[in-house]
Every structure is written in C-alpha cells, then in structure tokens.
Amino acid sequence: MLKHLKHYFITGILTLLPIVLSIYILVILFNFADSIIGKFINTHIRRWLGFYIPGIGLIIMAFMILICGFIVNLFFKRRLKMWDKFLSGLPFLRYIYPLLKETVELILSKGRMAFKQAVLVEFPRKGSWSVGFISNRSFAEARQKSGQELENVYIPLAPNPASGFVVLIPHSELIKLDISVKEAMKIVITGGIINPAEYFKAQNEK
C-alpha cells in the first residue's frame, strides 16, 4: 500500500510541477510586462472611464515590439550589423550583448538546431562515460594544430543543463546515440532517474 502511495505521489509531482512552474513563470512575465506600461495607462483609463483593463500593458508592449520589428525590417535591416558591432564594442556591453543576442536567436530561431547530435564521451576520465551534445565542428586552428577532426561537444551538468563544459573531442572518439537530443536532455535534467526510451515504452505497455 505504502509503495503504491509513494508511486502515486511521485507521479503527481512529475505531472503537476511542470504545469505549476509554467503558469508561475507566465504570471511573473505578465505582471512584469503589465506593470511597465499598464500602470501608467490604467491610471488615465480609470480616471476617464472609472475602471482599468488588466493586461493592457502587455498588449501595448507586444504591439510596440511588432512595430519595432516592422520598422527595422523595412528601413534598417542592412544597418543591423553596424548596430551590433557598435554595441559589441562598448565597455561592459561587449561582454553581455553578444552572448544575450546569440542566446535569444538560438531560442527563437526555428531553422536552427541548438545541438546536432547526442553522443557518449569518455569524460571526466577514461572509463567514465557522459552524455554530451555535438554543437558544432571545431574551429579551423584547433583542427589544424591538433591534426585531428575535432567536434565541439557540450557536456551539461545535472540537473541544470544551462551550465556545463565545452570539450573539443576527435570525431572518431564519439559514440553517437540513436535517441533524440530531447530524450538525451531528459536524462541529464532528471539526474539519470528517467531513461526516456525505456520510460515511454513502459508507459505504452500499461
């Protein structure tokens, strides 16, 4: 009986926690966006009409972003590289702006894959295997001076895959996995508790 209760409790956590956290993050983003412009606009709306409109700041901000994107694409698209170069050369910003821009583009771009392939690598020592992700072919100088065909492999840390190591590993030493990048990432995030392919197979057999 206790074993079943424990199983139901864990299943409930795994089901509800992602939903609750997603809603919580959306609420925070909504309140943040609405408080920037909405507070000012609603002050005048309440004065004139006697009520306020929840989310008006978010709507206006979304509209402003669309207008900004339209104007930039219409008139300033060719100058974006100059603007990026200017911001990347400013003190302090040059350490932050390129990284943030690359991260945002990586998240929003549908035509670009963050990682190409899930692999097994001997890391951090020989005989110890880690799940890694091929992010790109290594830069020319590294390949030339090492005399090997190197791959940039990102090895995430559990349970936070946002931090990890970038290791340049010879292509011949990588063992490619048949599971998808998404499935391999689940192994990292859950600390190895869930083996995706086996987990979903067991779920389908129930």
Number of C-alpha atoms within 10 A of each C-alpha: 6 7 8 9 10 11 12 12 12 12 11 11 13 11 11 12 11 11 11 12 11 11 12 12 11 12 12 11 13 15 16 14 20 22 17 13 17 23 18 12 17 22 13 13 15 12 10 10 9 10 12 17 12 14 18 18 23 20 15 16 17 13 12 12 12 12 12 12 13 13 12 14 13 10 9 13 13 11 12 12 11 11 12 14 13 12 16 17 14 11 9 10 13 15 12 12 16 15 12 11 11 10 13 10 11 14 11 9 11 9 7 11 12 16 15 14 20 26 24 18 23 16 14 10 9 8 9 10 13 17 22 32 26 25 17 16 15 18 13 11 9 14 16 11 8 11 10 13 17 23 24 19 29 22 25 20 17 17 15 12 14 10 12 13 12 16 17 19 19 17 16 10 13 18 14 16 15 11 13 14 19 12 15 23 21 18 17 22 16 13 14 14 11 16 15 18 12 10 11 11 10 10 8 8 6 5
